[in-house]
Amino acid sequence: MGKTNYKYIYGPVPSWRLGSSLGIDPLSKGEKICTFDCIYCQIGKTKKFTDKREVFVSTEDILEELDMLPPLKIDYITFSGTGEPTLAANLGEMIKEIKKKRSEKIAVLTNSSLMYRMDVVKDLFCADLVVAKLDAAGQAVFEKVNQPIKNIKIDSTIQAIKDFKICFLGKLALQIMFMEQNKNSAEYIARIAKEIKPDEVQLNTPLRPCGVKPLTKSEMDAIEEYFSGLNTVSVYNAEKQDVKPISSKDTLKRRGKV
């Protein structure tokens, strides 16, 4: 399968918290489609800046590619890709149909921006694991780091994550990216995390090539202390898995994987 160029599937890929994860891109149009333009994003600048949901890739196309896969030992089928996966209006349908065909758990990596919407919440309820981004505690840092579309506010985003956790039957993880621009917010973000009570907190710093420098291990260790009492893991302390991608090099490059 080495020469097969999958359009929407780019796994299994190394994932320090998902084990072997088969990635699915429900947005693949050859451009980054997102509600954010995060300064640390390894994919690059957002090309389509929107908060409107639509069908970018048909559910049938995703299922067809899954049927083409060779036998794989994977822990999660993960929706992420070239932007914000909850922008896909058929996300819930995709998850439900995949669960009819496969036994793996389903994860969604989201920037949390649309979790205030009930249609998005309904789709995320279909997943087994939701990994929600939270990089700021206040609007000023939120705009500096995540550069959201204008109508998205950090206070409503935080409240949406709290409300989601109360009702979600699956596992909720918070994923936080720390860098120079938000490291002084670590204590305040930790307070919010303790109010949310996630099942896990993933502490990251940009280790892939991007326009932002990573924090050192000692800086991340100091930040981790603020999150004491939570199930927390830092990227520097996580065990890495050596797995090989199945997508072509060109496809992986578009998604910031090489």
CORURKA-V264547 format. One line per field, one symbol per residue. psi: psi as a letter, one per 30 degrees, with the letter a starting at -180 (. if undefined). burial: I if it has 9 or more other ideal C-beta (glycine too) atoms within 8 Angstrom, else O. A space follows every 10 residues. Layout:
psi->???
burial->???
//
This chain:
psi->gefkjkefkh aklkjffgbj kjkkjgfjgg lkjlflikfg kffakkejjl gkkljeklee eeeeeeffkl kkjlekjkjc ahajfffjfg eeeeeeeeff flfllkkkjl gffgffkeee eeeffflekk jkkjglflee eeeeefille gkkeeeeeee eeeeeefkfa kkkkkkjkae fgffgeeeee eeefeehlfk kjjlljflka gkkllleeee eeefefgkfl jkkkeffkkk kjlklfllee eeefggf.
burial->OOOOOIIIII IIIOIIIIOI IIIIIIIIOO OIIIIIIIII IIIOOIOIOI IOIOOIIOIO IIIOIIOOIO OIOIOIIIII IIIIIIIIOI IIOIIIIIIO OOOIOIIIII IIIIIOOOOI IIIIIIIOII IIIIIIIIIO IIIIIIIIIO OIOIOIIIII IIOIIOOIOI OIIIIIIIIO IIIOIIOIII IIIIOIOIOI IIIIIIOOOI OIOOIOOOII IOIIOIIOOI OIIIIOOIOO IOOOIIIIOO IIIIIIIO
//
